[in-house]
Amino acid sequence: MHAVSKETRRRVIAASFIGNFVEWFDYAVYGYLAVTIAAVFFPESNPQTGLLLTFALFAISFLVRPLGGFVWGHIGDRVGRRTALSLSILIMSGATFCIALIPGYDTIGIWAPILLLIIRVAQGFSASGEYAGASAFLVEYAPANKRGLYAAVVPASTAAGLLLGSLIAGLLTTLLSTDAMQSWGWRLPFLLAAPMGLIGRYIRTKLEDTPVFRELAAEDQTVKAPVFGLFRNHWRLLLKAVGAVLLNAVGFYVILSYMPTYLSSELGLGATESFLATTIALLTYIGFIFLTGMLSDRYGRKKVLIAASISFIVLTVPAFALLGTGNFLVIVLVQILLGAMLTLNDGTLPSFLAEMFPTRVRYSGFAVSFNLSNALFGGTAPFMATLLIATTGNDLAPAWYLVAAAVVSLIAVALSRETSKEPLTHE
């Protein structure tokens, strides 16, 4: 096994952090500025229909993610983790930058939402390799007794991207008029993606691939068609992994991305207050993530993931009911609670999924399961939440959707084996 220095591990952490940071910064900005984007690209629709169409584009971009999981999984398991991660960050940051350049509906008509859809599909394709690849990269570089803590860097980077997105969206909404936001203000955050992506690309090209993958490649043990091997030999693991991801997929996008829109559009809270509440919750979320990673190293992945599911089953509906009080302090405390519950899942899942699959198909197993569940349930979560409220007239509908996801994940995790103390073996 190749020796790994502390300096190398620090650079691995930085390289893994920045890619997910850029990716979820984009998703945050899109989600937090959904009302403005709806007005720019669907001005002829009423506000709720425009919002539904905006979230529909958000959801459609996720449909390509399983395909991306196959492609990036193949590259990551066949050619190398570093190669896949270096390519994915270029596509992701480039596509995000291009969103800022799209003319609005008033300028080019129907081509505006069509171009937005095309670019978001490109983003979905590139993003499908990022989370899985960064998690596998960190787990394979981490000390055996700290894999949970190292892998927690990935969800922490997503929360940091959401945090910056929330801060910038809140700042723009506060400082600019509605006309200025719809004219040019909403474009500014997307322009930041290009320099951040180039920095991430540079850092990643300066790293070697992971020790276990280099060992596998040196022994000529890489699989020519890892995705086919995954479905042929590990389909049971794949099904459990898809189920385990379900709570994370729905919870992440409802609690951290859709929440400002829910608070402002459905509960009538001011836009500035909505962004501020989410920002405060995200700050605490990042701290909880690393605590959860350490807990999973000490007590095991299954126990922490099961605790997450039970928490959501019991507390989600009462928590959403408290949001309806409209009291700002109560809303902040509830968001902190929901975030803490989500970190039990989000901070543990990367190491759990990476350890679940053998080295030969680790990238593919993680990428396919994570992206399949996110395509079906994660990317559609804001749309489903908005649609359920519009259909039922019940503001608690998103909470019941979360409860259902938690039940499925609880069953999947309970049927899985504990992985925290097992070595990362090839077989």
C-alpha positions, 0 to 999 in steps of 0.5 A: 500500500502506498504511504500517504503524507498529511500534506497530500491528504490536505490537498485531497480534502481541498480538491474534493471540497471545491468541486462539490462547493461549486456544484451546490452553489449553483443549485442553491442560487437556482433554488433561492432565486427561483421566483426571479428566474420564473419571472425572467423565463416564464413571464406570461405565466401566473406566479405559481405556474411560473414557479412550478415550471422553474422547478420542473426544469430543475427536476428534468435536469436530474433525469440525465443523472443516472446516465451520468452515473454510468459514464462517470462510474465507468471512467472512475473505475476504469481510468481513475478517480482523478480523471473523472473528477477533473473532467466533471468540474470543468463541465459543471463550472462551464455550464453554470457560467453559461446560465448567466449569459442566456437572454430572457424570455422577453428577448428571445422568447421560447428559446430562453427556457429551452436554452436554460433546460439544455444547460441544466441537463449538461449540469446534471450530467457533470454533477452526477460524477462529482459527489460520488467521486469526491466521496470515494476519493476521500474514503480511499485516502483517509486513515482507516479509523477516520473514513467517516470524518474525511467523507463528511467533507463532501456534504460539508462542501455542499452545505458551504456552497448552499451557504454562499448561495444563500448569502449572495441571493439574500444580499442581492434581494436586499440591495437590488430592486425587483426590476434590477434583479430580473434585468441583470442581478440574478446573473451575477452569482452564476458568473462566479462559477468559472474562476472557482471551477478553474481553481478546482481543476488545477488542484485536482490535476496536481494529485495522484490517484488514490492508493487503493486504485493505483494498487488495483491498476498496478495488478491489472485488476480494473474492470473493463465494464464496471457498470455491467459488473455492478448490475451482474454481481452487486445488484442487491447492494445497489438496491439497498443503496438506492433505498438508503439514499432516498431520505438524503435525496428528498431531505436535502433538497426540501430542507436546504434548497426549497425551504426559502421558497417555501417560507416566502411563497407558501407561508408569506415570510419576507424574502430577506427573512427567509434567506436569513433563517436558512443562512443561520441554519446552514452555519450550524449544519456544517458543524453538525456534519463533522460531528456526525462523521466522527460519530459514525466512525465511533458507533458505526454507520448503521446506527447513525443512519437509523437514528436519522430515519427515526428522527424524521419519521417522528419529528418532521410533521410537528416541525413543519407545523411550527414553521407555520406559526410565522415567528422568526425565532421559531422558524430559525430553531426549527430549521436548525433542528431539521438540519441537525436531523439531516446531518445524521444522514448526510454526514454518514451516507458518503462513507457508508456508500463508498464502503458498501461497494468493492474497489473495482466498482466503488465509483460506479456503485456510489454514482449509480445508486446516488444519482438514480435516487436523486433523479427520481426523488431528489431533483423532483422534491421542490416540484413535488412539494409545490405540487402537493401543496397546490393540489391538497391545499395543505402546507404540511404536504412536504413534511409527509413526503419527507416521512415517507422517504424516511420509512423507505431509507430505514428499511434499506439501512436496516437490511444492510451490513455495517461497514465502518470497521471493514477494510477497503478490499478489492473484492 
